[in-house]
Amino acid sequence: MKISMSLLLSATLFLTSAVSAALTPINGKMETPQTLNGFVHLPADYDPQREEGYPLLISLHGLGECGDATVSNGDGTYSLNMQILNKVSGAGVPRMIRDGLWEASSPLIVLAPQLPAGGSGICGMHKSRYEQIYNHAVANYNVDLNRVYVSGYSQGGNGTYNVLRDRPDTIAAAAPIAAWYPQEFDCDAIHPIAVWAFHGDEDRVIGHNSGKNAVDKKLNGCGDPDYPPRYPAKLTSFAGVGHNSWDGAYGLKLNHTFKNSDGQVVDSKNYYLELAYDHNDPNVDAAGAYGGDGYYYHYNEFGRHVLFHWLLSFAKDAGAPSNPDPQPGDGLYLRLHGEAVQWDQFRLFESALWSGEFDLPARGLDTLSLSFKALNGAAPSQWYVQLWDTQVRKDLGVSLNDYLSVGPVWSTVEIPLADFAAQGVDLRHVQCVRLFFGLSAQLDLGLDEVKFTGSATPLVFFGAQHPSSAYRANGALSAELIVGEDSGG
């Protein structure tokens, strides 16, 4: 990690006064690839070279913890305002770690990003943000890609559901808490993913019915009734509890009465809830306190860790080789690579070099879509995508750093053509897509599915539907066609 001296000083003061050393601040703008600010916790036995990797939990906070702790130092480096970042450690999983309640032997890497609020004050999770977080984790930590989990509360619970909607291929299980949900899911994509939801039955912020409908209708009722989810989604309700059901779910609060998904009281004890997700669990006796919704409940001093034990019992594509990529499309992609790259470029045309022009608005096209993947860990630090048109005859465009963070998993960026028009591009006469790379000691990048999309048939410059050979790289940059697992477009 690249951290400035001022950050180190502020982080040292912070760690000694507010948070245990088990939580390490992440200065997102100083990371490679760039990511959001936040905290990371590594297991006690963490070994970056361990062959099997470590499971990853992405912990998402609520609305009250939104913020941007970035402080510019005025010299191209950045520090952190720890007062703002500290909000993340005040609730949920980061609070457990901060307060010494985290299980010391847990194998989980915990990544707790802080989401900046937009103009509306909302700091929701969307696809590109999640991919930025996920790619950073995979690039910087020894992650077992088959055991990635996401859990969040309130707005972070909605973010958890958004990950299920947008990138279900990356996770094995999820635990949304006090959450609302997207309108639709891809039923086939979420079929193998385990979900355990929690909600207070007196929640007046996000009503209890939201939790029930998410589980009963949107998850368990998704798709063909003859093809139910591999692991039926479950809901645990806390009786008499309002919006803060995360303290109960994460084992931070005592004296809960537990209800099943039908509203029937299961039990009320001054202990933490522990779930035996396997009915053959030797910790559950023959009589076992059956909860009525497919689970056994029992209580002991280890109960606060049950949710995390439950998450760890699931693996994505168990028994299959680890493969974070979507399934291949035509098995071809472009590799852009070079050493000592210094403002070198790659140009891509539809059929022939310096030939043709396209009126994109007239074709009903309003978005440029490109898929990228970092190869051999070498991602660009400064890069731009530009359009050349035959009227203005200039390369004009936007910084890709503002749109995505590329990592070892294929990620697709979709850029409104209005953003190019705002830079002066005449969208009626587009001829060429140009990638322009700043100073890079080493660059190794996969490129696939470069196309213009909208309400009409896509115009593909390179991809499964049109593997164009009309491209050129200059300077230290080379381009070659690769046979392998592409972006699946």
HUHUNOR-V823947 format. One record per run of one state. SS is the DSSP state (alpha for helix, beta for strand, coil for the rest). FROM is the first residue (numbers start at 0). LEN is the number of residues. If there is no record, write none. Layout:
ss->SS from->FROM len->LEN
ss->SS from->FROM len->LEN
This chain:
ss->coil from->0 len->4
ss->alpha from->4 len->13
ss->coil from->17 len->6
ss->beta from->23 len->3
ss->coil from->26 len->1
ss->alpha from->27 len->3
ss->coil from->30 len->7
ss->beta from->37 len->4
ss->coil from->41 len->12
ss->beta from->53 len->7
ss->coil from->60 len->2
ss->alpha from->62 len->3
ss->coil from->65 len->4
ss->beta from->69 len->3
ss->coil from->72 len->5
ss->beta from->77 len->3
ss->coil from->80 len->1
ss->alpha from->81 len->9
ss->coil from->90 len->1
ss->alpha from->91 len->7
ss->coil from->98 len->10
ss->beta from->108 len->5
ss->coil from->113 len->13
ss->alpha from->126 len->14
ss->coil from->140 len->2
ss->beta from->142 len->11
ss->coil from->153 len->1
ss->alpha from->154 len->12
ss->coil from->166 len->1
ss->alpha from->167 len->3
ss->coil from->170 len->2
ss->beta from->172 len->5
ss->coil from->177 len->9
ss->alpha from->186 len->4
ss->coil from->190 len->3
ss->beta from->193 len->7
ss->coil from->200 len->7
ss->alpha from->207 len->12
ss->coil from->219 len->14
ss->beta from->233 len->6
ss->coil from->239 len->6
ss->alpha from->245 len->4
ss->coil from->249 len->6
ss->beta from->255 len->4
ss->coil from->259 len->5
ss->beta from->264 len->5
ss->coil from->269 len->2
ss->beta from->271 len->5
ss->coil from->276 len->12
ss->beta from->288 len->2
ss->coil from->290 len->5
ss->beta from->295 len->5
ss->coil from->300 len->2
ss->alpha from->302 len->10
ss->coil from->312 len->19
ss->beta from->331 len->10
ss->coil from->341 len->2
ss->beta from->343 len->6
ss->coil from->349 len->8
ss->beta from->357 len->1
ss->coil from->358 len->6
ss->beta from->364 len->11
ss->coil from->375 len->2
ss->beta from->377 len->1
ss->coil from->378 len->4
ss->beta from->382 len->7
ss->coil from->389 len->5
ss->beta from->394 len->5
ss->alpha from->399 len->3
ss->coil from->402 len->8
ss->beta from->410 len->6
ss->alpha from->416 len->5
ss->coil from->421 len->8
ss->beta from->429 len->8
ss->coil from->437 len->2
ss->beta from->439 len->15
ss->coil from->454 len->4
ss->beta from->458 len->5
ss->coil from->463 len->2
ss->beta from->465 len->1
ss->coil from->466 len->4
ss->beta from->470 len->3
ss->coil from->473 len->4
ss->beta from->477 len->6
ss->coil from->483 len->6
